[in-house]
């Protein structure tokens, strides 16, 4: 006859585990002997080893009792079902791992491959990750608020990244992130950016998601806020001049 400690050692489990199996009804708990101890026989050791083996194989405790008392054909069928369930869980976990891995480059979860390629291209050109994240946010907003313009914007963005002047301005803006808003270099950069805006100006460019993008950029850097404000002011002045010219004609 075995004490609970000897029984646990025989099956390679802890005394706490044996008591848990008693509690959930998997292993009968013997009566105490005249000395006040619970004593276990060989059958208890065999049952405990079977329980431990099934549990180690991933069989849920709730199904182990039925398996312990199943006929061979029933046992085989139950094991097949449990194996299929484990396979489904493995596939689900593999999918979770794939999605978690994609979170490292979060844009892949919410943006089409063409846009992800643009962001990777910007990284390759030397644009900082900080600026790439702002670019990513602008695409996310565009996709949510103005999705019909996505194809044309993708073409425009790739064309811009083919243009050395556009790339130069991207990198110059990147470098200005930490500048003081009164830095005279910003005046030259604003002039260059305004000239680029005039050259590439399109109707509707200031609508919808771009207002949110401008606000997001302004929050990132005082220098960038000055750039955004100055460009918006100049664009409004040009628009007013066009309206005035239209009224006179």
C-alpha positions in Angstrom: 0.0 0.0 0.0 1.2 3.5 -0.8 1.0 6.8 0.9 -0.2 9.8 -1.2 3.5 11.0 -1.5 4.6 7.5 -2.7 1.7 7.4 -5.2 2.6 10.8 -6.6 6.3 9.8 -6.9 5.3 6.6 -8.7 3.3 8.5 -11.4 5.8 11.4 -11.6 3.3 14.1 -10.4 3.0 16.2 -7.2 0.9 15.5 -4.2 -1.1 18.7 -5.1 -1.9 17.2 -8.5 -3.1 14.0 -6.9 -5.4 16.0 -4.6 -6.7 18.0 -7.6 -7.6 14.7 -9.4 -9.4 13.7 -6.3 -11.3 17.0 -6.3 -12.4 16.8 -9.9 -13.4 13.1 -9.5 -10.8 11.5 -11.8 -9.1 9.5 -9.0 -11.2 8.0 -6.2 -10.0 9.0 -2.7 -9.6 6.0 -0.4 -10.8 6.0 3.2 -8.3 6.6 6.0 -6.9 3.6 7.7 -6.8 3.0 11.5 -3.7 5.3 11.7 -5.5 8.1 10.0 -3.7 7.8 6.7 -5.0 7.3 3.2 -3.4 4.3 1.5 -3.4 3.6 -2.2 -3.2 0.2 -4.0 -1.6 -0.8 -7.3 -4.8 0.1 -9.2 -4.7 3.6 -8.0 -1.1 3.9 -9.3 -2.1 2.5 -12.7 -5.0 4.8 -12.9 -2.9 7.8 -12.0 -0.3 7.0 -14.6 -3.0 6.7 -17.2 -4.5 10.0 -16.2 -1.1 11.7 -16.2 -0.3 10.3 -19.7 -3.6 11.4 -21.2 -3.2 14.9 -19.6 0.3 15.2 -20.8 -0.9 14.4 -24.3 -3.2 17.4 -24.2 -6.5 15.6 -23.5 -8.8 17.9 -21.5 -9.4 16.7 -17.9 -13.1 16.8 -18.6 -12.7 14.0 -21.1 -10.3 11.8 -19.3 -12.8 10.0 -17.1 -14.8 8.8 -20.1 -11.6 7.6 -21.8 -10.5 5.7 -18.7 -13.7 3.6 -18.8 -14.1 3.4 -22.6 -14.1 0.3 -24.7 -11.2 0.0 -27.2 -13.3 1.2 -30.2 -14.8 4.1 -28.2 -11.3 5.0 -27.0 -9.9 5.1 -30.5 -12.8 7.2 -31.8 -12.4 9.6 -28.9 -8.7 10.0 -29.4 -9.3 10.7 -33.1 -11.7 13.5 -32.2 -9.3 14.9 -29.7 -6.5 14.8 -32.3 -8.7 16.7 -34.8 -9.5 19.3 -32.1 -5.8 19.8 -31.3 -5.1 20.2 -35.0 -7.7 23.0 -35.2 -6.1 24.7 -32.2 -2.7 24.4 -33.7 -3.9 26.0 -37.0 -5.6 28.7 -35.0 -2.4 29.4 -33.0 -0.4 29.5 -36.2 -2.8 32.1 -37.6 -2.4 34.1 -34.4 1.4 33.9 -34.7 1.2 35.1 -38.3 -0.9 38.1 -37.4 1.3 39.0 -34.4 4.3 38.8 -36.7 2.6 41.3 -39.1 2.0 43.7 -36.2 5.8 44.4 -36.3 5.0 46.2 -39.6 1.4 47.2 -38.6 0.7 48.8 -42.0 0.4 45.3 -43.5 -2.8 44.6 -41.4 -4.8 47.6 -42.8 -3.2 48.7 -46.1 -3.0 47.1 -49.5 0.3 45.7 -50.7 0.9 48.6 -53.1 0.9 51.0 -50.3 3.1 48.8 -48.1 5.5 48.8 -51.0 5.5 52.6 -51.1 6.3 52.8 -47.4 9.1 50.3 -47.8 10.4 52.2 -50.8 10.5 55.4 -48.7 12.5 53.6 -46.0 14.9 52.5 -48.8 15.4 56.1 -49.9 16.4 57.1 -46.4 13.2 58.6 -45.1 13.1 58.2 -41.3 10.8 55.7 -39.6 9.1 58.7 -37.9 8.1 60.2 -41.2 7.1 56.8 -42.7 4.7 56.3 -39.8 3.1 59.7 -40.6 2.8 58.6 -44.2 1.3 55.3 -43.1 -1.3 57.2 -41.0 -2.2 59.4 -44.0 -2.9 56.3 -46.1 -5.0 54.7 -43.3 -7.1 57.9 -43.2 -7.4 58.1 -46.9 -8.5 54.5 -47.2 -11.2 55.1 -44.5 -12.5 58.5 -45.6 -11.7 58.8 -49.4 -11.0 55.3 -50.7 -11.9 56.1 -54.3 -8.8 58.2 -54.7 -6.4 55.5 -53.5 -5.4 54.1 -57.0 -4.6 57.6 -58.3 -2.7 58.5 -55.2 -0.7 55.3 -55.4 0.3 56.2 -58.9 1.1 59.8 -57.9 3.2 58.7 -54.9 5.3 56.3 -57.0 5.8 59.0 -59.6 6.9 61.4 -56.9 9.4 58.9 -55.5 10.8 58.6 -59.0 11.4 62.4 -59.0 14.8 63.5 -57.4 13.4 66.9 -56.3 10.4 65.3 -54.5 12.7 62.9 -52.7 15.0 65.8 -51.8 12.1 67.7 -50.2 11.0 64.6 -48.3 14.5 64.2 -46.8 14.8 68.0 -46.2 11.5 68.0 -44.3 12.8 65.0 -42.3 15.9 66.8 -41.3 13.8 69.9 -40.2 11.9 67.9 -37.6 13.9 69.2 -34.6 14.6 72.7 -35.9 13.5 75.8 -34.1 10.4 77.3 -35.8 12.3 80.6 -36.3 15.3 78.8 -38.0 15.9 80.7 -41.3 16.5 77.4 -43.0 12.7 76.9 -42.7 12.1 80.0 -44.9 14.0 78.4 -47.8 12.4 75.1 -47.3 8.9 76.6 -47.2 9.7 78.4 -50.5 10.8 75.2 -52.1 7.8 73.3 -50.8 5.5 76.0 -52.0 7.0 75.9 -55.5 6.5 72.2 -55.5 2.9 72.7 -54.4 2.2 75.1 -57.2 3.7 72.7 -59.7 1.7 69.7 -58.5 -1.5 71.5 -57.3 -4.7 69.5 -57.9 -8.3 70.3 -57.2 -9.6 68.9 -53.9 -6.2 68.4 -52.4 -7.2 70.2 -49.2 -10.4 68.3 -48.6 -11.3 65.4 -46.3 -8.5 63.3 -44.9 -5.8 65.8 -45.8 -7.0 68.1 -43.1 -6.5 65.4 -40.6 -3.1 64.5 -42.0 -2.0 68.2 -41.7 -3.2 68.2 -38.1 -1.3 65.0 -37.4 1.9 66.4 -39.0 1.6 69.7 -37.1 1.3 67.8 -33.8 4.6 66.0 -34.4 7.0 69.0 -34.6 6.8 72.8 -34.1 8.9 73.3 -37.2 6.6 71.1 -39.2 3.6 73.1 -37.8 5.1 76.3 -39.1 5.6 74.6 -42.5 2.1 73.4 -42.7 0.6 76.7 -41.6 2.8 78.7 -44.0 1.9 76.5 -47.0 -1.8 76.6 -46.1 -1.7 80.4 -45.9 0.0 80.7 -49.2 -2.5 78.2 -50.8 -5.4 80.2 -49.4 -3.9 83.5 -50.8 -3.6 81.9 -54.3 -7.2 80.7 -54.0 -8.4 84.1 -53.1 -6.5 85.7 -55.9 -8.2 83.2 -58.3 -11.6 84.0 -56.9 -11.0 87.8 -57.2 -9.8 87.3 -60.8 -13.0 85.3 -61.5 -15.2 88.1 -60.1 -13.4 90.7 -62.3 -13.7 88.8 -65.5 
